[in-house]
Amino acid sequence: MKTKPQCLIRLAEFTIEEIFLWMKNIPGKNLPKGRAWLYGESVKYNSKRLRTFLHKGIYCTYCGKKSTHFALEKHEFSLPPNGLVWHLNLYIRGLDGSETLMTADHLVPKSKNGGNGQSNLVPACTVCNLYKGSRMPIGKWLPRYLKEEERKRLCHKIQFSDYVKL
């Protein structure tokens, strides 16, 4: 299943290790805050999405698929000032060469009063993220990596929100 948008222009591909090393050792500070040079282009490096991958891993929280590479891309048809900005996307490459985009999913959906902070974001492939939608993380949607106390806290929040109808 190919889920990479067709309206992206790709400049380069990088290994995950290359990008994480680059993010930790940003060279030069002569660009606006949160941007750095990569492959001759100004790239945003401190987005919540990239920080989610850096701190929480490169595996889809729900299906467990492992990301394989980053791509430096921009949207083909968007207009400046925001549209022609290069950004990094993380992908899973399948055995057939197809790519699936990785996203930062809201564990507790925003529609259910889930926050937009780093503690509520988890890595997820677009297939799982779209399928999960605004469902609460219960059953198979409960992330595998949560520690026991985090599971109890999350389960309590889910039960509480089911009764209160937040």
N, C-alpha and C positions, 0 to 999 in steps of 0.2 A: 504494500500500500504506500503510495507516494503522497506525502502530506506537505512537502516543501512548497510554499507559494511560488508560482511561476513568474511573478512580477518582481523578483529580486535579481539584482545584478551582483554577481560574485567576483570579488577581486582576488581573494586568496583563501587557502585552507591552512589550518594550523593544527598541530597536535594539542591535546588538552594540557599536557605538561608545559608546552611553550607558552600558552596563554596564561596559565596560572602563575608561572614564573614571571612573566611580563607584568601581570597585575600586582604582584608583590613587590616588584622592583621597578616602578614607573620611572623612566628616565626623563629628566628635565621637567621643569614646572612652568614653562613659558606659554602654556595654553590656558584657556578658561578653566575654572575649577571643575574637576571631574573628567577632564579629557586629557588624552596623551597621544603621542605619535605611535602609530603602528603601520608598518608597510608603506610609509610615506603619507599616511592620512591621519586626520584628527579623529580619534575614536573615544566614545564614552566608556569609561572603565569602572565606574562605581555604581552602576544601576543595581536595583534590588535583585533583578533577575540574575545578573552575573555573580553578585555576592552570595545568592542562594546556592548556585552551583559550586562556588569556591568553598563555602562553609558546610554545606549539607550533602555534597557529593554529586556524582555524575550518573547515578542510576535513577530510573523512574521509580518513584516512591511506591507505585501501585503494581506495575507489572514486572519490575526488576530489570528491565533492559538497560544495558550499559551504553552510555554515549561514547562516540568514537572520535569526534573531531569538532573543531570550531571552524566557522566560515566568516570571513569579513565581507559583509553585504550591505547594500542599500536598496531602497524601493525604487523601482524604475519610473513610475509615473507620478510620484509625489512632488509637490512644489516646495521650494525653499520657504522659510528657513529650516524647517524640520525634516522635510522629505528627502533631501539629498545628502543626508548625514550617514556616514558609514557606521555600522554597528556590528557587534559579534553575535552570532547565533550558534548554539550548540546543537549538534545533530547525532542521531543514531544511524549508522549505515548498515542496511540489511545485506544479507548474502547475495541478493540479486542486484545490489548497487543502489537501490532506492534509499531515500533519506527521510527520516522522521524528525521533525523539529522538537526540541526540548523546551519546556516552558517552566515558569514558576507558578505553581498552583496555590490557591488559597485553601489551606487545609480545612478550616472552617470557612465556608463561603461568605463573601461580603454580604450577600442577601440574607444571611442568618446572623448578622452582626459580627462576623469574623473580622479581625483587624487587618490592616494593610502592612503591619510591621513584619520584620524578619522572622519573628517567632511563629508566624502563621503561614509562611511561605515554604513550599517543598518542591523539589524538582519533580517534574512529570512530563512524559511524552505527550504530544498533542492528542494522540488517540485516546489515552486514558483521561486526560484533562477534559476533553470534549465529552467523553462518555460519562464521567463523574458529574460534570455540570455543577449544579448548585446543591447536590446531595451532601448530606453530612457524612463524615468519614467513619462509617460503621461497617462491620462485616468485612468484606474483601477490600473495602476502601480504607480500612484502618492501616496506616503506615507500618511497615515491618520494623523500622529502626527505633521506634519510640521506646523509651525506658519504662519500666513498670509504673513509676509514679506519674509520668506524663500520660500514660494510657488511662490511669484512674482519673486524673484531672480532666482529660478530654472527654472521657465517658460520662463524668459527672456533668460537664458543661452541656453535652448533647442531651442527656436526660432532662436537665433543668430547662433547656430551651424547648424541648418537645412539650413540656407541660405549660410553660409560660407563653409559648407561641410568640417568640421575639420577632 
